[in-house]
Amino acid sequence: MTETIGNALEVRDHGPAAMVETYRAEYAALVPTHVNADQWIRLAVGVIRGDENLEKAARNDIGVFLRELKTAARLGLEPGTEQFYLTPRKSKAHGGRPIIKGIVGYQGIVELIYRAGAVSSVVVEVVRAADTFTYTPGRDERPIHEIDWFGGARGDLVGVYAYAVMKDSATSKVVVLNRQQVMEAKAKSDGANGRYPQYSPWATNEESMWLKTAARRLAKWVPTSAEYMREQLRAQAEVATEAQRPTLGGDATAPMPSADIPDEGDDLDEGPIDAEVVDETGEVRS
C-alpha cells in the first residue's frame, strides 16, 4: 500500500528528515507548478537535519511537523527561510515539550502578494532613528524615506511602513506603524512570550518581524494568492480523493486546511485589522 502523510503516526520510529523523503511524492503533488518540487524537498530536509533544536522538536510529534510542512508546500513557500519559519513551540498537549510551528514570514507574504498578479512592486521597509521619514495622509501618495547609507549607525528601529504599486501605477493603501504598534503585535505573539522565546523570529530576526507586521496589514488591502490557492487545493482534493484518505488527525472525512496565511497566533485571533498610518505628530489615522 502506498504511504501517505496521513500514515505518519504509524511510523514514528523514522527520523523527521527521513519522513519528508518518504512522502516526497505527496509533497511534490502539493507544491504549486511554478515551484521546483525536488529543490523544495531538499530544502526541507536540509533545514531539519541542520538544526538540532528543530530536529528534536520535530521528533516530539512528527505528524505535526509534516502537517506544518504541508502548509508551506500548499502555499509554495520555502520552509526554514524568511518565507516560512519553522520554530520550536511549547505544547501543553505534549507535556510542555516543544513541537514544530510553521510561521509565514514577511517574504512569504510579499511572495503571495506578487503571485496574485495585481501589483508591479511591493515596498516594505523599516525606519531607524537616524533616517528621515515623512508622510502626510491625503497629501502624499507615498512616504519619503531618506537614509544616509554612509553616515554611520542608523540607530534603533522606530517604525515600519508598507505599500504596493498596482499594475495601473496606482498606490495601494499605505500602512505605517510606530514602535508602540509593533510592540503591541509582538505582545500577542505566542512564540515571543512562550516557554521558548529564544527560538521565536522576534528573537532571532527582529527586523524581519517588524517588516512582517507591516506586510501582513498591507495584505488586507491588496490581493494575495490565498484565494487562488484555496480553489487549486479544492481541485487537487477532488482529483486525489483527499476526503477519503487518512488525515493527520485521524478523521478521514475532515476537510483539508485552507491556504490562509498562518501566523504565530498574534494576528489569527484578532479578526480584521484596520490599516493605519501615523503622521509626524504621532497621531494614528485610520
N, C-alpha and C positions, 0 to 999 in steps of 0.2 A: 504493500500500500504506500502511496506517495505521502511523505511527511509534509505537513503544513505548519505554519506558525501556531496554529491552534493546538498542536500536539506538544508544544514546548514544555508544558509542565510534566510530561511523561518522561522527558529525557534530561532532567536537571543535572545529571552527573557529567554532562558535557560542559566545557567552558563557554563563556559568553561569545568569544570570538568564533569558536567552532560552530556555535549555533547559528551565527549570522551566515557562515558559509553553508551550513546545512539547508537554510531556507533561501539560498541565493536566487533560485528561480522565482520564488514568490515576491521577493523584494524587487527583482528586475521587472516583474509584471506591474508593480505598483508605481514605480517612478514615471513621471511624465516622459513623453517621447523625446523631448529635447535634452534629457539628462542621460549621460553615459552610464548605464547600469553597472558595468564592471568597475568603473572608476569609483562610483558611489559606494559600492560594496567594499572595495579595497580601503577606502577612506574610513568607513565604519569599523572595519576590522582593525585597522591601524590605530584608531583612536582608543579603542578599548584595550588593546594589547600594550599600548604605550603609556598608560596611566594606571598605576597600581590601585589608587583610590577608586577610580571608576570601575575597574575590573572587580574589585571586592564588592562594591555596591551592586553591580550587575548580578553577581553570583547570589546575592541575598534574595533576589526574585528575578530570574532570567526572563520569565514571562512578561513582567512589567518592562524590562529593558527592551525586549523585542517589540513590544507594543509602542514604546516611545520612538523606536527607530521606524516603525511602520508609519507613524505620523510624519516624520521627516521625509520618508520616501514618497508619501502621497502628495506632500507639498512641494516635492522636488528640491529640498534644501539639503545642504551638506552637513551631516552630523558632526559634532565636535568642533565646529567653527563658529564664527560670529553670525552665521546664518541660523544655526540651530545648536545651542549649547546643550551639552549633556553634563548634568551635575548630580552629585550625591545628595539625597534629601531624606531627612529623618521620617520614618513611617511608624505611626502608632500600631498599625496592623501587623508590623513585623517586629514588635517589641522594642521599638526605638532604634532599630538598626537602619542604616542608610540603604536606600534603593535609588535607581536612576530616574531622574526627572528631565524631560526634554523641554527646552525653552527657546522659542523663536527669538533670535537677536535682531538688532536693527538692520543689519544687512539682509536678513531674511525678509523682513517686512518690505524693505525697499525693492528687493527682487520680486516680490509678489505684486507690488505696485507696477513695476515696469512690465511684468508679464501680462498684465491686463490690457496693455496696448494703448492706453488713453493718454499717457504722458510722454513728453520728449526728454524730460530730465527731472530729477528729484534732488533737492538740496536739503541736507541735514547737517548742521554744524553746531559745535559748542562755542560759547563766548567766554573768554577769560578776562580777568580783571584789567589787564593792560591793553585789551583790544578797544577799538572804537566801534560802537554799535548804535545805530539809530533806526527807528521805525515808528511812524505815526499812522495808526489805522485810519483809513478814509482819505489820507493824503498820499501815502507812499504805496506803490504797488508791491514793492519787495523791500526787505530790510537792506540797509547799507552796513556792511561789516568790514572793517579795515583792520588788518593785522600787520604789525611791524615784525616781519619774519627775522630780521637781523638785529633787533633791539634787546636781545636777552630773553629772560624768562617772561612768559606771557601772564603768569600769575595763576591764581586759583580759578576753578570753574565757578562762573556766576550765572550762567544762563545757557539756553539751547533754543534753537529755532528750526523750523522745517517748513518747506513749501514745495510744490511741484509746478512745473511749467507744462501746460497741456499741449496737445498736438496742434491746437489752433493758436498757440502762443499766449493764451490767457494764463494768468497766475491763479493758482488754487487758493483756498483759504490759507493764510499764514498763521502758523502756530508758534507762539513764543512763550517760553516758560522760564521763570526765575528759579533761583536755588530753592526757595521755600517750597515751590510747587513740585520740583523734582524730589525733594526730600519727603514730601507727603506721599508720592508714589512709592518711594523706597520703603517707607514705613509700612505699607500694605503688602510688601513682598514677603512671602513665607521664607524664601531662601536667605534673604539678608538678615532675618530676625529669628531664624530657627536654630536648631542644635548644631548645624554645620555651616555657619555664616562664612567661614573661610573659603568654602567652595563656591559660594554664590558669585555670579558675574559682577555683582555690586562690589565684591572684594577683589576679584581678580582682574576686572577691566571696567572700572567705574565710568570712565569717559564713554565707553560703548553703551552703558546702561542709560546715561543721560541722553545719548543720541536715540536710543530705542524708545525712551519715554516720549520724545517729540515725534518720532516716526510713527509710533502706534496711534497717537492722537491725530496725526495727519491722515492716517489710513481711513478715518471716518469720513473724510471729505473728498477722497479720490477713489476711483475704482481699484480694487485689488483682484487677484485671480481666485480668491476663495470661492466665489460663486461658481466660476467656471470649473474649479476643481471638484466641487460637490457634484455637479452634473456628470463630470467624467467618471467619478467614483461610482455613481449610480449605474452608469452604463457598464463599467467593469464588473460590478457586482452581479448584474444580470447575466453577463456572459459567463462568469466564473461560478454562477450559482452560489455566491458567497453566503446567502442567508441559510443554506443547508449545510454549510461546513462548520466544524467546531470553531468556537471563538476562544480567546484567551480567558474569558470569564466563565467559560463552560456552557453558555447559553447559545444553543445552535440557532435560535431564532432572533438573537439580538442584532440590531442594525449596526452597520459599520459606523465608527465615529466620523463626525463631519470634518471638513477640512478647515474649520475656523482656526485662526491664529491662536495657538496655546500660549500661556504665559506662566509666570511664577505663581500666580494666584492674586497678584496685586490688582490687575485690571479685569479679571474674569468675572468677579462678583460685583463690579461697580455698576453695570448697566451702561447705557450710552454716556459718553464723556463729551462735554461741550468743549469745542476748541476754544482756546483762549489766547489773547495776546496781552503783553504788558508794555505800556508806554514808558517813556523815560522817567516819569514821576513814580513809577511802581504801581500805578493803578491797573487793576486787572479789568480787561474789557472782554465781553463775550462776543 
